[in-house]
């Protein structure tokens, strides 16, 4: 069904507004020298940006001469017809292309930026038109037949300019929003650092620093491989808690990394009790969580440790210590292992931090929780805003190609959309010029009869 467009526009096809569509090819991989040149060679690997400044691969002049690839002039719109359907790029340099791409040689009476924006506006449609079981592709006939809304030439430029301005604002907003999660992560770490250094509350005139060992914290390493083998894992049994299951101070068990009740009983000395701290001892440092009071049965995994303390230490405060940059930096510095950081009990017990009285620990944790709740609220708002911004681009593009962005412009410039300047006249000019480009068929002269 044809899209509703302004009366001064005409519905055409992509094949009506391009002079030619040119594909490419891949030089023989058997000749390694073909891929050691300085000629950019574009493939779907390069279709993740709107404008390219270089390609992933480069080929030699010999490769161009001995393959079906074609070198496409700078600024020519290039689309993916296999994988990455709906993607369109332009390059600031001449580039060869492979067989999964097509170059659109746009008629001079059509603004290239307008056509590029139009193609992006129907990216989802193009993707849906792809066929194939493992890898989707779009046939050239389908590509040529895509409905193209053609405004008068002057209006095309106005639309492209407006989209440049509006979408630049959208990208700027998106970039600022995308930067916030990292800021919030830094904020949370600064809260933890302030908490374990006694700077989060004012009730800490006495600076009481102790090592975890001096504070009475005990450390138990998870069962070694000889006690627990992967072949003993079952589905939907009693979960093992390894570093991968500890995220942002919470435990998230996996149903495929569990053991039977009998195995759980055998390894009962590694059972996680409410109030225990489970700490990842391998890989990324700072993965720690408190076992909740109403927790279902869980076991400490081989990659984790159990930390316990007496009644002078508030578990949530100890967990805050272990998740802080103070602890992370210390662990990374003193842990052992050449390929993967690995904690031992001695290193953990040697960590020295601020240990105020129990009531003060509770107060510090509650203040930290308030600040974390604030950060969580901001993060939720940011995610909602990101969703709206991501949808905004397609919304703006849709309005542009319904003529809504230039309604006032058309009212103010009737002479630029009528008569010789009309879209209908423009389309006719394009047809005439394209006919001139078609090669003249030679007729064979008949031989005279003897």
C-alpha positions as CSV (number, residue, x, y, z in Angstrom):
1,X,0.0,0.0,0.0
2,X,1.3,3.4,-1.0
3,X,2.4,5.7,1.8
4,X,0.4,8.9,2.3
5,X,2.5,11.8,1.1
6,X,1.8,15.5,0.3
7,X,0.0,16.2,-2.9
8,X,3.1,18.0,-4.3
9,X,5.1,14.7,-4.0
10,X,5.0,11.6,-6.2
11,X,5.4,8.0,-5.2
12,X,8.1,6.4,-7.3
13,X,10.4,3.3,-6.9
14,X,14.0,3.2,-5.9
15,X,14.9,2.0,-9.4
16,X,13.4,5.2,-10.8
17,X,15.8,7.5,-9.0
18,X,19.1,5.6,-9.3
19,X,21.1,5.5,-12.5
20,X,22.6,2.1,-11.6
21,X,23.1,-0.4,-8.8
22,X,26.6,-2.0,-8.7
23,X,27.7,-5.0,-6.7
24,X,31.1,-6.3,-5.8
25,X,33.1,-9.4,-5.0
26,X,35.8,-11.1,-2.9
27,X,39.3,-11.7,-4.2
28,X,40.7,-15.2,-3.9
29,X,41.6,-15.9,-0.2
30,X,44.2,-18.4,-1.6
31,X,46.4,-15.4,-2.7
32,X,47.5,-13.8,0.6
33,X,49.1,-10.8,-1.2
34,X,45.6,-9.8,-2.4
35,X,44.8,-8.7,1.2
36,X,48.0,-6.8,1.8
37,X,47.3,-3.7,-0.2
38,X,46.1,-0.2,0.7
39,X,42.8,-0.2,-1.2
40,X,39.8,-0.2,1.2
41,X,37.6,-3.2,0.8
42,X,34.2,-2.9,2.4
43,X,32.0,-5.8,3.7
44,X,29.2,-6.2,6.2
45,X,31.8,-5.9,8.9
46,X,31.9,-2.2,8.1
47,X,28.1,-1.6,8.2
48,X,27.9,-0.7,11.9
49,X,28.4,3.1,11.3
50,X,26.6,5.7,9.1
51,X,29.8,7.2,7.8
52,X,33.1,5.4,7.4
53,X,36.6,6.8,7.7
54,X,38.2,3.4,6.9
55,X,37.4,-0.2,6.4
56,X,38.4,-3.3,8.3
57,X,40.1,-5.0,5.3
58,X,42.2,-3.7,2.5
59,X,43.2,-5.3,-0.8
60,X,45.8,-4.7,-3.6
61,X,45.3,-3.3,-7.1
62,X,46.1,-6.8,-8.4
63,X,43.2,-8.1,-6.3
64,X,40.8,-5.6,-7.9
65,X,42.0,-6.5,-11.4
66,X,41.6,-10.3,-10.7
67,X,38.2,-10.4,-9.0
68,X,34.6,-9.2,-9.4
69,X,35.0,-6.5,-6.9
70,X,34.3,-2.9,-7.9
71,X,35.9,0.3,-6.6
72,X,33.1,2.7,-5.6
73,X,33.6,6.5,-5.6
74,X,33.6,8.3,-2.2
75,X,30.2,9.6,-1.1
76,X,28.2,6.9,-2.9
77,X,25.5,5.3,-0.7
78,X,26.3,1.6,-0.2
79,X,23.7,-0.9,1.2
80,X,23.9,-4.4,2.5
81,X,21.9,-7.0,0.6
82,X,23.0,-10.0,2.7
83,X,23.2,-9.8,6.5
84,X,22.9,-6.4,8.1
85,X,19.8,-5.8,6.0
86,X,18.5,-2.2,6.3
87,X,22.0,-0.8,6.8
88,X,23.3,2.0,4.5
89,X,26.7,3.8,4.7
90,X,28.7,6.4,2.9
91,X,32.5,6.6,2.9
92,X,34.7,9.6,2.7
93,X,37.1,7.6,0.4
94,X,36.9,5.4,-2.7
95,X,36.4,1.8,-1.7
96,X,36.1,-1.6,-3.2
97,X,33.1,-3.7,-2.0
98,X,32.3,-7.4,-1.7
99,X,29.3,-9.4,-3.0
100,X,27.1,-8.7,0.0
101,X,26.9,-5.0,-0.7
102,X,25.4,-2.8,-3.5
103,X,26.4,0.7,-4.4
104,X,23.5,3.0,-5.3
105,X,24.5,5.5,-8.0
106,X,21.9,8.2,-7.3
107,X,20.6,10.4,-10.1
108,X,21.9,14.0,-9.9
109,X,18.3,15.2,-9.5
110,X,18.0,13.4,-6.2
111,X,19.8,14.6,-3.0
112,X,22.0,11.8,-1.7
113,X,21.5,12.7,1.9
114,X,17.7,12.6,1.4
115,X,17.9,9.1,-0.1
116,X,20.2,7.9,2.7
117,X,17.8,9.1,5.4
118,X,14.8,7.6,3.5
119,X,16.6,4.2,3.4
120,X,17.3,4.4,7.2
121,X,13.6,5.2,7.8
122,X,12.5,1.9,6.3
123,X,15.3,-0.2,7.8
124,X,12.8,-2.5,9.6
125,X,10.8,-3.0,6.4
126,X,13.9,-4.0,4.5
127,X,14.9,-6.4,7.2
128,X,11.5,-8.0,7.1
129,X,11.7,-8.5,3.3
130,X,14.9,-10.6,3.6
131,X,14.7,-14.3,2.9
132,X,16.8,-17.2,3.9
133,X,17.0,-19.7,6.7
134,X,20.5,-19.1,8.2
135,X,21.5,-15.9,6.6
136,X,18.9,-13.4,5.3
137,X,19.3,-11.6,2.0
138,X,17.2,-9.3,-0.1
139,X,16.8,-9.9,-3.9
140,X,17.8,-7.1,-6.2
141,X,14.3,-7.0,-7.7
142,X,12.8,-6.3,-4.3
143,X,15.4,-3.6,-3.6
144,X,14.7,-1.9,-6.8
145,X,10.9,-2.0,-6.2
146,X,11.1,-0.2,-2.8
147,X,8.6,2.6,-2.8
148,X,10.4,6.0,-2.8
149,X,8.5,9.2,-1.9
150,X,9.9,11.9,-4.2
151,X,9.5,15.5,-3.2
152,X,10.6,18.5,-5.4
153,X,14.4,18.9,-5.4
154,X,14.5,22.0,-3.3
155,X,12.4,20.3,-0.6
156,X,14.6,17.3,-0.6
157,X,17.5,19.5,0.6
158,X,15.4,21.2,3.2
159,X,14.3,17.8,4.6
160,X,17.9,16.5,4.7
161,X,19.1,19.7,6.4
162,X,16.3,19.5,9.0
163,X,17.2,15.8,9.7
164,X,20.9,16.7,10.0
165,X,20.0,19.2,12.7
166,X,17.3,17.2,14.5
167,X,19.2,13.8,14.5
168,X,22.4,15.5,15.7
169,X,20.4,16.7,18.7
170,X,19.1,13.2,19.3
171,X,22.6,11.7,19.0
172,X,23.9,14.4,21.4
173,X,21.2,13.6,23.9
174,X,21.8,9.8,23.5
175,X,25.5,10.2,24.1
176,X,24.9,12.1,27.3
177,X,22.4,9.5,28.5
178,X,24.8,6.7,27.6
179,X,27.4,8.3,29.8
180,X,25.3,8.3,32.9
181,X,25.5,4.6,33.8
182,X,29.3,4.9,34.1
183,X,28.9,8.0,36.3
184,X,26.4,6.1,38.5
185,X,28.9,3.2,38.8
186,X,31.6,5.7,39.9
187,X,29.1,7.3,42.3
188,X,28.3,3.9,43.9
189,X,32.0,3.1,44.3
190,X,32.6,6.5,45.8
191,X,29.8,5.8,48.3
192,X,31.4,2.5,49.3
193,X,34.8,4.1,49.5
194,X,33.4,6.8,51.8
195,X,31.6,4.2,53.9
196,X,34.7,2.1,54.6
197,X,36.8,5.2,55.3
198,X,34.4,6.7,57.9
199,X,33.5,9.7,55.8
200,X,29.8,8.8,55.1
201,X,28.6,9.9,58.6
202,X,29.8,12.5,61.1
203,X,29.8,10.1,64.1
204,X,33.3,8.8,63.7
205,X,35.7,11.0,65.6
206,X,37.7,7.9,66.6
207,X,39.4,6.4,63.6
208,X,39.4,2.7,64.4
209,X,41.2,0.9,61.6
210,X,41.7,-2.9,61.7
211,X,42.5,-5.7,59.4
212,X,39.7,-8.2,58.7
213,X,41.7,-10.7,60.7
214,X,42.0,-8.4,63.7
215,X,38.2,-7.8,63.5
216,X,37.6,-11.5,63.9
217,X,36.5,-12.2,60.4
218,X,37.0,-15.9,59.4
219,X,37.5,-17.0,55.8
220,X,36.7,-20.5,54.3
221,X,37.6,-21.3,50.8
222,X,35.1,-23.2,48.6
223,X,35.4,-26.9,48.0
224,X,38.3,-27.9,45.8
225,X,37.9,-29.7,42.5
226,X,38.6,-33.1,44.0
227,X,35.5,-32.6,46.2
228,X,33.2,-31.4,43.5
229,X,33.3,-32.3,39.8
230,X,31.4,-30.7,36.9
231,X,30.0,-34.1,36.0
232,X,28.1,-34.0,39.4
233,X,26.1,-30.9,38.4
234,X,22.4,-31.4,37.9
235,X,19.5,-29.2,36.8
236,X,17.2,-27.5,39.4
237,X,19.0,-28.9,42.4
238,X,20.6,-27.0,45.2
239,X,22.6,-24.1,43.7
240,X,26.4,-23.6,43.9
241,X,27.4,-19.9,44.2
242,X,30.5,-19.0,42.1
243,X,31.7,-15.5,41.2
244,X,29.4,-15.4,38.1
245,X,26.4,-15.7,40.4
246,X,27.3,-12.6,42.5
247,X,26.4,-9.3,40.9
248,X,25.9,-5.8,42.3
249,X,25.8,-7.1,45.9
250,X,23.2,-9.8,45.1
251,X,23.2,-13.5,44.6
252,X,21.6,-14.8,41.4
253,X,21.9,-18.6,41.3
254,X,21.8,-20.6,38.0
255,X,19.5,-23.6,37.7
256,X,22.1,-25.5,35.6
257,X,24.9,-25.3,38.2
258,X,23.3,-27.2,41.1
259,X,23.9,-30.4,43.0
260,X,21.7,-33.2,44.4
261,X,20.5,-33.3,48.1
262,X,23.0,-36.1,48.7
263,X,25.9,-34.1,47.4
264,X,24.7,-31.1,49.3
265,X,24.8,-33.2,52.5
266,X,28.3,-34.4,51.7
267,X,29.5,-30.8,51.3
268,X,27.4,-29.4,54.2
269,X,30.5,-27.7,55.7
270,X,30.3,-25.3,52.7
271,X,26.6,-24.5,53.2
272,X,25.9,-20.8,53.1
273,X,24.2,-19.6,56.2
274,X,22.1,-16.4,56.6
275,X,24.4,-13.5,57.3
276,X,27.4,-15.1,55.6
277,X,29.3,-13.1,53.0
278,X,30.0,-15.0,49.8
279,X,33.0,-13.6,48.0
280,X,34.3,-14.4,44.6
281,X,38.0,-15.3,44.9
282,X,38.8,-15.6,41.1
283,X,38.7,-13.2,38.2
284,X,37.0,-9.8,38.8
285,X,37.5,-8.6,42.3
286,X,34.7,-7.1,44.4
287,X,32.0,-9.6,43.8
288,X,30.5,-10.0,47.3
289,X,27.0,-10.5,48.7
290,X,25.3,-11.1,52.0
291,X,23.3,-14.4,52.2
292,X,19.7,-13.2,53.0
293,X,17.9,-14.3,56.2
294,X,15.2,-16.3,54.4
295,X,17.6,-17.8,51.8
296,X,17.0,-21.2,50.3
297,X,19.8,-23.7,50.7
298,X,22.9,-22.8,48.8
299,X,26.5,-24.0,48.6
300,X,29.7,-22.0,48.3
301,X,31.3,-22.9,44.9
302,X,34.9,-23.7,44.2
303,X,35.5,-20.1,42.9
304,X,34.2,-18.4,46.1
305,X,34.9,-18.0,49.8
306,X,32.7,-17.8,52.9
307,X,33.4,-14.9,55.3
308,X,31.9,-14.9,58.8
309,X,32.3,-12.6,61.7
310,X,31.2,-12.3,65.3
311,X,28.5,-10.0,66.6
312,X,30.8,-6.9,66.5
313,X,30.6,-6.8,62.7
314,X,27.4,-5.9,60.8
315,X,27.4,-8.3,57.7
316,X,26.2,-5.6,55.3
317,X,29.0,-3.4,56.4
318,X,31.6,-6.1,55.8
319,X,30.0,-6.7,52.4
320,X,30.4,-3.0,51.6
321,X,34.0,-3.2,52.5
322,X,34.6,-6.1,50.1
323,X,32.8,-4.4,47.3
324,X,34.7,-1.0,47.7
325,X,37.5,0.2,45.5
326,X,39.7,0.1,48.6
327,X,39.3,-3.7,48.8
328,X,39.3,-4.2,45.0
329,X,42.6,-2.3,44.6
330,X,44.2,-4.1,47.5
331,X,43.0,-7.5,46.2
332,X,44.3,-6.8,42.7
333,X,47.6,-5.7,44.1
334,X,48.2,-8.6,46.5
335,X,46.3,-11.5,44.9
336,X,48.2,-14.3,43.3
337,X,48.0,-15.8,39.8
338,X,49.5,-14.9,36.4
339,X,46.6,-15.4,34.1
340,X,43.7,-15.0,36.6
341,X,43.6,-13.1,39.8
342,X,43.2,-15.5,42.7
343,X,42.6,-14.6,46.3
344,X,43.8,-16.6,49.4
345,X,42.8,-16.3,53.0
346,X,46.0,-14.5,54.0
347,X,45.4,-11.7,51.6
348,X,41.7,-11.2,52.6
349,X,42.5,-11.2,56.3
350,X,45.3,-8.6,55.7
351,X,42.9,-6.0,54.3
352,X,42.9,-3.0,56.7
353,X,39.8,-0.7,56.8
354,X,37.8,1.5,59.1
355,X,35.9,-0.5,61.8
356,X,33.6,1.7,63.9
357,X,31.3,0.4,66.6
358,X,28.4,-1.9,65.5
359,X,25.7,0.8,65.7
360,X,27.8,3.1,63.6
361,X,28.3,0.4,61.0
362,X,24.6,0.0,60.7
363,X,24.1,3.8,60.4
364,X,26.8,3.9,57.6
365,X,25.1,1.0,55.7
366,X,21.7,2.6,56.0
367,X,23.1,5.9,54.6
368,X,24.8,4.1,51.8
369,X,21.5,2.3,51.0
370,X,19.7,5.6,50.7
371,X,22.3,6.9,48.3
372,X,22.2,3.6,46.3
373,X,18.4,3.9,46.1
374,X,18.8,7.4,44.7
375,X,21.3,6.0,42.1
376,X,18.9,3.2,41.2
377,X,16.0,5.6,40.7
378,X,18.2,7.8,38.5
379,X,19.3,4.7,36.5
380,X,15.6,3.6,36.0
381,X,14.8,7.1,34.7
382,X,17.8,7.0,32.4
383,X,16.8,3.6,30.9
384,X,13.3,5.0,30.2
385,X,14.8,8.1,28.6
386,X,17.1,6.0,26.5
387,X,14.2,4.0,25.2
388,X,12.3,7.2,24.3
389,X,15.4,8.6,22.6
390,X,16.0,5.4,20.6
391,X,12.5,5.5,19.4
392,X,12.7,9.2,18.6
393,X,15.0,8.7,15.6
394,X,12.6,6.5,13.8
395,X,9.7,8.8,14.8
396,X,11.5,11.9,13.3
397,X,12.4,10.0,10.1
398,X,8.8,8.8,9.7
399,X,7.5,12.4,10.0
400,X,10.1,13.6,7.5
401,X,9.0,11.1,4.8
402,X,5.3,11.9,5.4
403,X,6.1,15.5,4.6
404,X,5.3,16.7,8.2
405,X,8.7,18.4,8.8
406,X,8.3,20.7,5.7
407,X,4.6,21.6,5.8
408,X,5.3,25.2,6.7
409,X,8.1,25.4,4.1
410,X,5.8,24.2,1.3
411,X,3.2,26.9,2.3
412,X,5.9,29.6,2.2
413,X,7.5,28.4,-1.1
414,X,4.7,27.4,-3.5
415,X,6.9,28.4,-6.5
416,X,9.5,25.8,-5.6
417,X,7.1,22.9,-5.6
418,X,5.0,23.6,-8.7
419,X,5.4,23.8,-12.5
420,X,8.9,23.0,-13.6
421,X,9.9,22.6,-10.0
422,X,7.3,20.1,-9.2
423,X,8.1,16.5,-8.2
424,X,6.3,15.2,-11.3
425,X,8.4,17.3,-13.6
426,X,11.5,16.2,-11.7
427,X,10.7,12.6,-12.1
428,X,10.2,13.1,-15.8
429,X,13.6,14.8,-16.1
430,X,15.2,11.9,-14.3
431,X,13.6,9.5,-16.8
432,X,14.8,11.5,-19.7
433,X,18.4,11.7,-18.4
434,X,18.4,8.0,-17.6
435,X,17.3,7.2,-21.1
436,X,20.2,9.1,-22.4
437,X,22.6,7.0,-20.4
438,X,21.3,3.8,-21.8
439,X,23.6,2.2,-24.4
440,X,22.3,2.5,-28.0
441,X,21.5,-0.9,-29.5
442,X,23.4,-1.5,-32.7
443,X,21.4,-2.9,-35.6
444,X,23.1,-5.4,-37.8
445,X,23.1,-4.4,-41.5
446,X,21.5,-6.9,-43.8
447,X,23.7,-8.4,-46.4
448,X,22.8,-7.5,-50.0
449,X,21.6,-10.4,-52.0
450,X,23.8,-11.5,-54.8
